[in-house]
Each structure stands twice: as C-alpha cells, then as structure tokens.
Amino acid sequence: QVQLVESGGGLVQPGGSLRLSCAASGRISGIYAMGWYRQGPGKQRELVSTINSGGNTNYADSVKGRFTISRDNAKKMVYLQMNSLKPEDTAVYYCYADLYDLSLFRRSDYWGQGTQVTISS
C-alpha cells in the first residue's frame, strides 16, 4: 500500500529552523505533486507549500521568504526547510501527494500521519 511518512518535527525557539522530510513508498508510478499542509490549534488545515511534476512551487503568503520546498524524485521524497520560525507556525504538518497508485490503477491523493512542530520560547 502507498504510504507517506513524515519526520523532522520538534520543539524549536522562535527564530530557529527545522527541516521536515516525507518519504513515499508503495507501488507508485508518477508523482504529479507533493507538498505540505498544516493545522494549528483551533484552525482549519491550510496549504503551506506544494511542488508539482514540473518543479513549479507554491507557498502560502505567511511562509514566503522563510520556507523552501524541495524534492528528490529518485527517492520519492519531499522536504520543507523552515527558517525564522514564529510561534504562529506551531501546527501539525501533513505531507501530501498526488500520485498514480499502481495497486489501484488510478491517480489518487494520499496524506501522511502528520508531525508536530512547536515554536515556543
């Protein structure tokens, strides 16, 4: 079965940095896009950043200039480098993938279990 597994979350002081990683596994043929969403306390899940098969990236206005998304196609991984972290960045961060699942013979969306990022002084 296709799975997405996040890692790299933790507790960081304001102004600090974290690097999140997400690995996709399973019978995958063609990843159309991968990205990161987050859900803070009492908030709706929101898009943080995405990168598609053409290498095009999108960022939420709140993270532009601070976060950078990247990918490793061979390893089927996506990363999120987070710098100058703020308390409002505190959230559970979820990895997302839009891919072709060979087990299902169709394009499908998948979500990771999430990794906690806490920014606190």
Backbone as ProteinMPNN parsed JSONL, in Angstrom:
{"seq_chain_A": "QVQLVESGGGLVQPGGSLRLSCAASGRISGIYAMGWYRQGPGKQRELVSTINSGGNTNYADSVKGRFTISRDNAKKMVYLQMNSLKPEDTAVYYCYADLYDLSLFRRSDYWGQGTQVTISS", "coords_chain_A": {"N_chain_A": [[0.838, -1.193, 0.0], [0.376, 2.294, -0.631], [2.16, 4.671, 1.202], [2.793, 7.607, 3.148], [5.297, 9.027, 5.018], [6.176, 11.211, 7.498], [8.874, 13.118, 8.949], [11.051, 14.842, 11.254], [9.893, 16.846, 12.754], [9.496, 18.865, 15.755], [10.451, 20.652, 18.769], [11.167, 24.027, 18.78], [12.835, 27.138, 19.34], [11.582, 30.515, 18.834], [12.64, 31.98, 15.78], [14.331, 29.966, 15.132], [15.212, 26.967, 13.209], [13.895, 24.24, 11.252], [13.876, 21.138, 9.486], [11.719, 19.399, 7.585], [10.89, 16.117, 6.464], [9.523, 13.896, 4.033], [8.665, 10.726, 3.043], [7.611, 8.758, 0.374], [6.18, 5.611, -0.241], [5.564, 2.407, -1.793], [3.635, 0.969, -4.519], [4.148, 2.958, -6.854], [3.7, 4.999, -9.625], [4.562, 7.696, -11.127], [4.484, 10.769, -9.782], [2.507, 13.402, -9.349], [2.337, 15.721, -7.843], [3.674, 16.94, -4.759], [3.498, 17.979, -1.346], [3.079, 20.197, 1.485], [0.865, 20.605, 4.178], [-0.707, 22.247, 6.949], [-2.082, 22.232, 10.265], [-3.034, 24.248, 12.709], [-3.643, 24.83, 16.261], [-7.072, 24.84, 16.883], [-7.631, 25.677, 14.303], [-8.341, 25.592, 10.724], [-7.162, 23.155, 8.354], [-4.479, 24.139, 6.337], [-2.873, 25.073, 3.272], [0.626, 24.914, 2.979], [2.92, 24.648, 1.301], [3.563, 23.56, -2.055], [4.9, 21.393, -4.604], [5.082, 20.655, -7.978], [5.071, 18.212, -10.706], [6.458, 19.483, -12.704], [8.226, 21.018, -11.349], [7.324, 23.392, -10.416], [6.538, 25.661, -7.824], [4.512, 26.498, -4.97], [3.632, 28.747, -2.379], [2.239, 29.509, 0.791], [1.26, 32.806, 1.678], [2.045, 33.517, 4.225], [4.385, 32.145, 4.749], [6.227, 32.69, 2.818], [9.481, 33.433, 1.747], [10.586, 32.442, 4.022], [10.239, 29.666, 4.22], [11.229, 26.786, 2.325], [10.507, 24.559, -0.242], [11.461, 21.373, -1.48], [12.429, 18.586, -3.581], [13.2, 15.087, -4.085], [13.232, 13.17, -6.63], [14.119, 10.575, -7.293], [14.289, 9.3, -4.833], [11.717, 9.534, -4.041], [10.865, 11.587, -2.302], [9.99, 14.493, -0.381], [10.816, 17.699, 0.891], [10.796, 20.172, 3.486], [12.225, 23.042, 4.255], [12.397, 25.046, 6.986], [12.792, 28.203, 8.116], [13.549, 30.968, 10.33], [11.483, 30.667, 12.225], [8.249, 31.168, 13.659], [6.018, 31.663, 16.479], [3.376, 31.364, 15.522], [3.675, 29.474, 13.558], [3.376, 27.078, 14.739], [2.002, 23.912, 14.601], [0.429, 20.869, 13.418], [2.06, 19.283, 10.894], [1.357, 18.085, 7.711], [2.181, 15.762, 5.244], [1.539, 15.636, 1.755], [0.499, 13.955, -1.197], [-0.074, 13.707, -4.662], [-0.566, 11.223, -6.749], [0.063, 8.429, -9.015], [-1.297, 5.426, -8.304], [-0.279, 2.268, -8.582], [-1.363, -0.069, -7.573], [-4.047, 0.45, -7.4], [-4.637, 1.206, -9.916], [-5.051, 3.836, -10.714], [-5.033, 7.444, -10.426], [-4.424, 8.966, -7.329], [-4.959, 10.595, -4.131], [-2.903, 11.075, -1.28], [-2.198, 11.183, 2.233], [0.044, 11.926, 4.889], [0.651, 10.896, 8.326], [1.21, 13.044, 9.906], [3.342, 15.429, 11.549], [4.41, 16.92, 14.524], [5.072, 20.315, 14.968], [6.426, 22.637, 17.043], [6.736, 25.896, 18.087], [8.168, 27.748, 20.437], [9.014, 29.959, 23.075]], "CA_chain_A": [[0.0, 0.0, 0.0], [1.095, 3.558, -0.64], [2.232, 5.359, 2.482], [3.617, 8.79, 3.294], [5.798, 9.093, 6.384], [6.866, 12.46, 7.79], [9.825, 13.151, 10.044], [11.765, 16.097, 11.414], [9.218, 17.792, 13.623], [10.062, 19.012, 17.083], [10.287, 21.898, 19.511], [12.205, 24.995, 18.418], [12.608, 28.505, 19.784], [11.346, 31.475, 17.753], [13.835, 32.319, 15.028], [15.063, 28.755, 14.815], [14.961, 26.279, 11.947], [13.621, 22.817, 11.196], [13.752, 20.578, 8.156], [10.803, 18.278, 7.539], [11.059, 15.186, 5.363], [8.411, 12.998, 3.782], [9.013, 9.653, 2.126], [6.512, 7.994, -0.194], [6.528, 4.235, -0.555], [4.497, 1.626, -2.38], [3.653, 0.796, -5.97], [3.887, 4.299, -7.366], [4.173, 5.342, -10.961], [4.237, 9.07, -11.456], [4.049, 11.669, -8.719], [2.115, 14.647, -10.003], [2.677, 16.809, -6.938], [3.803, 16.676, -3.338], [3.502, 19.227, -0.62], [2.874, 20.247, 2.925], [-0.234, 21.333, 4.766], [-0.588, 22.282, 8.396], [-3.281, 22.545, 11.021], [-2.721, 24.779, 14.02], [-4.681, 24.656, 17.283], [-8.318, 25.53, 16.626], [-7.662, 26.217, 12.948], [-8.54, 24.698, 9.597], [-5.955, 22.75, 7.661], [-4.149, 25.088, 5.294], [-1.722, 24.781, 2.434], [1.887, 25.572, 3.287], [3.702, 24.697, 0.079], [3.496, 22.413, -2.948], [5.79, 21.352, -5.756], [4.489, 19.72, -8.92], [5.982, 17.417, -11.527], [7.267, 20.392, -13.488], [9.108, 21.758, -10.478], [6.707, 24.644, -10.003], [6.264, 25.702, -6.394], [3.565, 27.444, -4.407], [3.797, 28.972, -0.953], [1.318, 30.394, 1.475], [1.852, 34.123, 1.897], [2.585, 33.592, 5.576], [5.677, 31.47, 4.851], [7.108, 33.114, 1.732], [10.741, 34.01, 2.189], [11.081, 31.731, 5.199], [10.194, 28.224, 3.968], [11.606, 26.34, 0.994], [10.161, 23.176, -0.533], [12.306, 20.724, -2.467], [12.082, 17.187, -3.782], [14.168, 14.143, -4.622], [12.371, 12.27, -7.383], [14.633, 9.214, -7.228], [13.967, 8.763, -3.514], [10.298, 9.795, -3.795], [10.808, 12.36, -1.066], [9.809, 15.932, -0.421], [11.361, 18.319, 2.083], [10.401, 21.542, 3.778], [13.164, 23.753, 5.102], [11.676, 26.111, 7.666], [13.689, 29.121, 8.798], [12.933, 32.118, 11.0], [10.197, 30.165, 12.702], [7.453, 32.017, 14.532], [5.034, 30.904, 17.257], [2.209, 31.062, 14.709], [3.961, 28.31, 12.73], [3.066, 25.886, 15.518], [0.933, 23.149, 13.971], [0.755, 19.55, 12.9], [2.366, 19.399, 9.474], [0.993, 16.879, 6.987], [2.68, 15.564, 3.888], [0.503, 15.345, 0.774], [0.966, 13.536, -2.508], [-0.991, 13.408, -5.756], [0.244, 10.266, -7.469], [-0.599, 7.304, -9.645], [-1.168, 4.228, -7.482], [-0.339, 1.102, -9.459], [-2.225, -1.078, -6.969], [-5.422, 0.85, -7.67], [-4.714, 1.534, -11.343], [-5.61, 5.17, -10.862], [-4.452, 8.57, -9.723], [-5.013, 9.076, -6.001], [-4.372, 11.509, -3.157], [-2.503, 10.448, -0.026], [-1.787, 12.05, 3.327], [0.805, 11.332, 5.967], [0.045, 10.939, 9.653], [1.484, 14.344, 10.485], [4.422, 15.59, 12.507], [4.173, 18.116, 15.325], [6.07, 21.383, 15.013], [6.077, 23.58, 18.096], [7.644, 27.029, 18.208], [7.874, 28.338, 21.732], [10.119, 30.489, 23.854]], "C_chain_A": [[0.876, 1.247, 0.0], [1.027, 4.188, 0.743], [3.114, 6.588, 2.367], [4.016, 8.89, 4.754], [6.616, 10.355, 6.565], [7.858, 12.274, 8.934], [10.43, 14.544, 10.126], [11.095, 17.13, 12.289], [9.877, 17.854, 14.985], [9.75, 20.349, 17.69], [11.469, 22.816, 19.226], [11.835, 26.369, 18.954], [12.307, 29.422, 18.6], [12.657, 31.903, 17.101], [14.662, 31.124, 14.613], [14.635, 28.134, 13.502], [14.658, 24.807, 12.172], [13.557, 22.397, 9.744], [12.868, 19.338, 8.229], [11.074, 17.424, 6.312], [9.826, 14.316, 5.247], [8.824, 11.994, 2.73], [7.762, 8.915, 1.675], [6.994, 6.594, -0.538], [5.31, 3.504, -1.096], [4.651, 1.517, -3.879], [3.193, 2.092, -6.62], [4.484, 4.467, -8.747], [3.695, 6.739, -11.3], [3.695, 9.849, -10.275], [3.768, 13.019, -9.362], [2.466, 15.864, -9.164], [2.852, 16.268, -5.528], [3.83, 18.012, -2.619], [3.253, 19.057, 0.854], [1.679, 21.105, 3.27], [-0.026, 21.351, 6.275], [-1.925, 22.642, 9.022], [-2.869, 22.972, 12.421], [-3.869, 24.574, 14.986], [-5.925, 25.489, 16.967], [-8.464, 26.107, 15.233], [-7.966, 25.138, 11.916], [-7.19, 24.295, 9.008], [-5.716, 23.698, 6.493], [-2.924, 24.639, 4.513], [-0.52, 25.577, 2.908], [2.696, 25.752, 2.01], [3.494, 23.438, -0.732], [4.546, 22.54, -4.037], [5.246, 20.296, -6.705], [5.548, 19.038, -9.773], [6.888, 18.269, -12.404], [8.234, 21.213, -12.668], [8.56, 23.102, -10.039], [6.317, 24.582, -8.533], [5.223, 26.75, -6.053], [3.814, 27.546, -2.915], [2.658, 29.82, -0.423], [2.018, 31.724, 1.732], [2.563, 34.214, 3.247], [3.972, 32.966, 5.717], [6.649, 31.872, 3.758], [8.343, 33.817, 2.278], [11.35, 33.315, 3.377], [11.181, 30.223, 4.976], [10.601, 27.935, 2.533], [11.257, 24.87, 0.823], [11.115, 22.637, -1.6], [11.922, 19.256, -2.564], [13.275, 16.391, -4.277], [13.339, 13.077, -5.32], [12.811, 10.807, -7.278], [14.262, 8.539, -5.913], [12.486, 8.896, -3.167], [10.111, 10.521, -2.471], [10.585, 13.833, -1.343], [10.259, 16.486, 0.92], [10.787, 19.716, 2.259], [11.402, 22.128, 4.752], [12.459, 24.965, 5.677], [12.666, 26.939, 8.474], [12.899, 30.259, 9.426], [11.552, 31.772, 11.54], [9.568, 31.09, 13.735], [6.477, 31.167, 15.338], [3.801, 30.514, 16.446], [2.436, 29.931, 13.706], [3.661, 27.002, 13.456], [1.844, 25.181, 14.941], [1.387, 21.714, 13.769], [0.928, 19.708, 11.398], [2.141, 18.055, 8.795], [1.601, 16.87, 5.594], [1.526, 15.148, 2.987], [1.141, 14.901, -0.533], [-0.203, 13.254, -3.434], [-0.198, 12.505, -6.691], [-0.591, 9.195, -8.146], [-0.266, 6.05, -8.847], [-1.346, 3.003, -8.371], [-1.221, -0.011, -8.888], [-3.699, -0.808, -7.258], [-5.678, 1.137, -9.143], [-5.363, 2.892, -11.567], [-4.807, 6.206, -10.08], [-5.177, 8.765, -8.397], [-4.264, 10.104, -5.151], [-4.044, 10.746, -1.877], [-2.019, 11.489, 0.955], [-0.963, 11.27, 4.332], [0.075, 11.471, 7.288], [0.26, 12.269, 10.36], [2.648, 14.31, 11.461], [4.256, 16.931, 13.209], [5.369, 19.057, 15.25], [5.602, 22.403, 16.039], [7.156, 24.645, 18.206], [7.279, 27.77, 19.483], [9.14, 28.832, 22.401], [10.066, 29.987, 25.288]], "O_chain_A": [[1.973, 1.253, 0.558], [-0.031, 4.231, 1.371], [4.066, 6.612, 1.586], [3.159, 8.842, 5.636], [7.621, 10.559, 5.884], [7.699, 11.389, 9.775], [10.333, 15.329, 9.183], [11.669, 18.189, 12.543], [10.706, 17.012, 15.33], [8.899, 21.092, 17.2], [12.625, 22.433, 19.406], [10.657, 26.721, 19.014], [12.73, 29.139, 17.479], [13.651, 32.156, 17.781], [15.598, 31.258, 13.824], [13.812, 28.687, 12.773], [15.102, 24.206, 13.15], [13.223, 23.198, 8.871], [13.23, 18.345, 8.86], [11.44, 17.936, 5.254], [9.16, 14.032, 6.242], [9.279, 12.367, 1.649], [6.949, 8.497, 2.5], [8.092, 6.419, -1.066], [4.173, 3.924, -0.886], [5.668, 1.921, -4.444], [2.01, 2.288, -6.895], [5.638, 4.113, -8.991], [2.552, 6.933, -11.713], [2.574, 9.611, -9.824], [4.676, 13.69, -9.854], [2.844, 16.909, -9.694], [2.248, 15.262, -5.155], [4.145, 19.045, -3.21], [3.221, 17.951, 1.393], [1.499, 22.194, 2.725], [0.748, 20.557, 6.81], [-2.779, 23.269, 8.396], [-2.411, 22.156, 13.22], [-4.961, 24.182, 14.573], [-5.834, 26.706, 16.802], [-9.336, 26.944, 15.002], [-7.864, 23.942, 12.19], [-6.2, 25.013, 9.152], [-6.642, 24.022, 5.749], [-2.061, 23.925, 5.025], [-0.628, 26.768, 3.202], [3.108, 26.863, 1.675], [3.272, 22.365, -0.172], [5.017, 23.633, -4.352], [4.977, 19.168, -6.292], [6.748, 19.248, -9.597], [7.965, 17.826, -12.803], [8.985, 22.019, -13.216], [9.249, 23.868, -9.365], [5.822, 23.56, -8.06], [5.072, 27.753, -6.75], [4.162, 26.562, -2.262], [2.173, 30.73, -1.096], [3.224, 31.762, 1.975], [3.567, 34.912, 3.38], [4.667, 33.227, 6.7], [7.798, 31.431, 3.773], [8.255, 34.677, 3.154], [12.508, 33.562, 3.715], [12.099, 29.577, 5.481], [10.351, 28.737, 1.633], [11.653, 24.031, 1.632], [11.52, 23.363, -2.508], [11.179, 18.744, -1.727], [14.233, 16.944, -4.816], [12.804, 12.179, -4.67], [11.974, 9.908, -7.185], [13.958, 7.347, -5.884], [12.049, 8.424, -2.117], [9.304, 10.12, -1.632], [10.946, 14.349, -2.401], [10.109, 15.837, 1.955], [10.351, 20.353, 1.3], [11.43, 21.763, 5.927], [11.975, 25.817, 4.932], [13.299, 26.437, 9.402], [11.734, 30.483, 9.098], [10.584, 32.503, 11.331], [10.249, 31.701, 14.559], [6.141, 30.059, 14.922], [3.238, 29.441, 16.662], [1.487, 29.476, 13.069], [3.69, 25.933, 12.846], [0.778, 25.782, 14.809], [2.563, 21.385, 13.927], [0.037, 20.211, 10.714], [2.655, 17.026, 9.233], [1.536, 17.86, 4.865], [0.642, 14.399, 3.402], [2.192, 15.407, -0.928], [-1.195, 12.642, -3.038], [0.734, 12.96, -7.353], [-1.789, 9.063, -7.891], [0.896, 5.662, -8.731], [-2.446, 2.736, -8.855], [-1.768, -0.812, -9.647], [-4.5, -1.738, -7.348], [-6.827, 1.291, -9.557], [-6.137, 3.068, -12.508], [-4.015, 5.874, -9.198], [-6.407, 8.733, -8.348], [-3.108, 10.434, -5.412], [-4.808, 9.883, -1.443], [-1.499, 12.537, 0.572], [-1.234, 10.099, 4.598], [-0.988, 12.086, 7.361], [-0.446, 12.581, 11.319], [2.905, 13.299, 12.114], [3.993, 17.95, 12.57], [6.516, 18.653, 15.442], [4.513, 22.963, 15.919], [8.333, 24.34, 18.394], [6.198, 28.35, 19.586], [10.197, 28.209, 22.308], [10.927, 30.335, 26.096]]}, "name": "protein", "num_of_chains": 1, "seq": "QVQLVESGGGLVQPGGSLRLSCAASGRISGIYAMGWYRQGPGKQRELVSTINSGGNTNYADSVKGRFTISRDNAKKMVYLQMNSLKPEDTAVYYCYADLYDLSLFRRSDYWGQGTQVTISS"}
